[in-house]
Amino acid sequence: MNQAMKAIRQHAFGGPEGLRWEDAPLPVLQAGEVLVRVHAVGINPPDWYLREGYRALPPEWRPRPAFPLILGTDVSGVVAAVADGVAGFSPGDEVYAMVRFPAGMFGDSKAYAEYVSVPAAELAPKPPGIDHVHAAGVPMSLLTAWQFLVALGHDAPNPLQPNRHQPVPLAGRRVLVNGAAGGVGHLALQVAKLKGAQVIAVASGRHEALLRELGADEVIDYAKTAPEEVARDLDLVVDAVGGPATGRFLSTLKPGGALFPVFPLGFSGAEEAAKLGVTVSATQVRSSGAQLAEVGRLLDDGSIRIVVDGTWPLAEAAKAHERAARGHIQGKLVLTVR
């Protein structure tokens, strides 16, 4: 095999214009790893956070990676080679993965490339019922929804809070999903419905038809109505937007309810939550081949659907990042590799 490949690399933190299509060394497999020839790459917020240097983090937490840097975590492709100690995967198998996250979140995942090395434990068979483009849009977003709502799937300490995140019962409960048309949101909506919840979706009105197709019982157009002013007696709010404004949903919850901000940084309502008897909890999504195999069956039979807003060739990753910066994405953005 040729020892070089093409990849998107950057040589300094900055904007999309710094993403360059250039030659890069082929990954060298370590024991327990699988070399995947990439067919498609899913784009996620940590990609642009890292591209910019994680500016939202305190300076002492920001990454100091070795440049050039290759972004990305989510891939779908075909096994090209397997290292010693790998069982269950063979060359030619169609697979998908979220690569080394959060362990590699500061640049060790390296998915924006023609080939990527993946620890075998993070890899799963690609659901045969969906193509590589849709499979690449799945891993981080659906694992986030699944680990918040169904099962953590790991015993790692929670870096975001002292206590372990605990999913809550969903059957028969009233659940609001904020940011319901986005990558995590449109999947959290479907997972909650699958588990028997009544789901209220909050998004721009232009997404209403899609959200009802995905199972929303009610849709609130935030451009017309502030959801915190009309939603009441909720058991759970999944705020897929999160950030400092997530505390506005505390008043919508019943005593004993829960608020799950996917992006918890900036939340300052802990005292109010305690007075209201509301649990506020978040978790850090983690790679899991076992969970991707589990949710893959739901993707294969159509129980869960992945929505793709747009695709670009990998060489044009900068254009995809420019699109991401404009926001209002319906589902996922995906890069394709010929």
C-alpha positions, 0 to 999 in steps of 0.5 A: 500500500502507498505510504501516503494519503490525502488529508485536510490539515491545518498548520495553526488555529484559525478560520476555515481558510486554514484547512488545507487539502494536502499529502499526509503520512498513512497511519501506522497501525498499533496492536488492536487497531483497524485501518479504515479507508474512509468513504465519508466523514461526519462534521461535529461542533468539536471539529470547529472548536478544535480548529479555532483552538477551543476558545470557549475553554479557560486558557489553561485548558486549551489544547497545545497540539503538534501541528499540522493537525487533522480534525474530525472523529466520525467516519464510515468506510471499509476496513483496509487492514487489521493489526495484531490482536484484532478479532471480528473485523476483516479487510473489506468489511463496511464499518463506522466509528467515532474515533478516540473521543474524548481521548483524542479530542485535541487532535488525535482522532484524525478523521478528515483523511482518506485513511484513519486508524481506529481502535477495534473497540470503537468500531462497529459494522455499518448498518447495511440499510444506510449508505456511508454518507448517512452512517458518517453522520451518526456516531457522535450525535447519536451516541450523545443522545443515547448516552444522555437518554438511555445508557452511558455504556462506560464507567469513566469519571464524569469530567463535567460534574462530581456525580455520575450522569443518570438517564431518567425513565422516558416511557409516558413522560413529557420531554422537551427537546430544544434545538430539535432540528440539529444533529443531536436534537433530531436524534434525541427526539427520535430516541425519546419517542422510541422509548415511549415519551411524549415529545415537544420539539423546539426549533425554527418553524421551517423545520416543523414538517420534518420534526413531525415526521420524526415523531414530535407530538408538538412543535414550538417555533422559537422565533414566534414563541419563547418555549419557556413561556408556554411549556409547563409540567415537563419531566425532562428538558434535553437542551441540545443548544445548552450554554448560559441560556439553558437555565431558562428551562428550569421553570418548565419542569415539574419538581423531580424533573431533570434538565440535560444540557448537552453543552453545560458550560456557562450554566449558573442556575444550580441554586434555583434548580435545587430550590425547584427540586430539579436535577441538572446533569450532563455527560461527556460523550465517549466512543463505543463500538458496542453502542454503535452496533446496538443503535445500528440495528435501529438505523438499519430497520428505520426506527431511527433516521439520520437527516443530512443537510448537505455534503461536500467533497473532503477536499472542500472541508473549508466550505462545509465549515463555512456552512456550519458557521451560518448555523440553522443546520437540519441534521448533519453536514457530511464530507465525502471521500472518493 
